[in-house]
Amino acid sequence: MVKLGYTILYVSDVTKAIEFYEVAFGFQRKFISPGNEYGELLTGETTLSFATVELAHSNLSNGFQESKPSNPAFGIEIGLVTEHVQETLDKAVHCGAQLDETAKQKPWGQTVAYIRDLDGFLIEVCTPMG
């Protein structure tokens, strides 16, 4: 059986990224490795992880496209589910997130908004699906 264990975001500063997600969303730090090259957050069933851009370059011999707030968002997002979308957005923006799309109600009843984190990764903040 295969299950999703974690998602890794390649960031400029692992400690700074971990601290942002702790304060903005209330996630709990699992650990940060010696040298601050890798870290994990407890987010529920799936771990959200961070690794340095330098580590990514050492792992991926063909290179990769680095996420930056000044670049358009990748065609992938992190989905964070909450009953309190606007409060979560406000707190994240206060912590340095960039608001991309204000909260809108979808035809199926879900409220959805989009922000970008400190490294430019796209985050959907939404209510649970009906």
N, C-alpha and C positions, 0 to 999 in steps of 0.2 A: 504494500500500500504506500502511496506517495501522499504527502501533505505539505502545505506551504509552511516552512519553518520560520523564515524571516525575509525581510526586504532590506537591502543595503543601499543607502544613499551615499555617493561619493561627494564629500564636502571639503571646504577649505580648512575648517577648524572643527574637529570632532567635539571637543569640550564645549565650544560655543554653541554648536548645533544641539547637543544634548541639553544644555542649560536652557536654550530657547524652548524646546519641546516640553521640558519639565515645567517651566513657568507658564508658557502660553496655554498648554493643554492639560497640565497636571499629571503627566506620565511620570513613572518612577524609574530612576536610573538602575539598571542591572549591574553594569560595570563599564569602566573605561580602561583599556589596556595600558600597561606601562609604555611610555612614549607617546601616549594619546593618539595612536594611529587607528584605533578601532574602539567602538563603544556600542552598547545596546540599551534600549529602553524596554520596560515592561509595559505593554499596551493592551493586554488581553491575551488571546490565544496565540497571536502572531507577534513576534518580536520585530521592532523597528530598530535597525542598526545603521551605524554610520562608520565610514572609513575615509581616510584622507585621500585626496586626489593623488598624492604621491604613491600611496599604496596601490591605488587603482592602476597607475602607470606601470608599477612593477608586476602586477598580476595580469595585465592585459597587453600582450606584446604588440597587438595591432592597434592599440590606442583606444580612445573612447571620446565621446562628446561631453565636455564638462558643462554642468548646469550653472548658469549665472543669472542673477536677477535682470541683467540688461538684455539677455537673449529671450526669444520667444519660449514659452513653456514647451517641454517635451510632450509627446503624445501619450503620456501616462500620468496618473495621479495617485495620491494617497487619499483614501476616503476615511474621514473621521465622522462618526455618527454621534449625534447628541440631540436631546430635546430642546437645547438652548442655543440655536444657531447664532443669533445676533450677539448674545453675550460672549460666545466663544470667538466670534469674529472680532469683536471690539477688543477683547483681551489679547488676541494674537497680534492685531495691528499695533496695539500699545507696546507689545514686546518686539516689534520690528518687522512683522509680516507686511507684505504689500497686498492690498485689496485688488483683486482682478475683476470679480463680478459680485455685485451685491446679492443678497438673499432674494430668491424668486421661488414662487410656488409652481411646481411642475403640474401638468395635467393629471398625473396619477396621485397628486396630493402631497408629495414630498417637497420640503423646502430645501433648496440647494444654493450654496454660495461657493466662491472660489477665491483663494488667497495663494500667495507664493511665499515660501519660507525665506530665511536669510540667504540661502544659496540658490534661490530661484525655483525650487521644486514646487510643483503645483499640488495644492491641497484642496480637496473638496470637503466642505463642512456641511453636513446634511442631517435631516431628521431621519429616523428609521423608516424603512419601507413598510407600508401598510400591513 
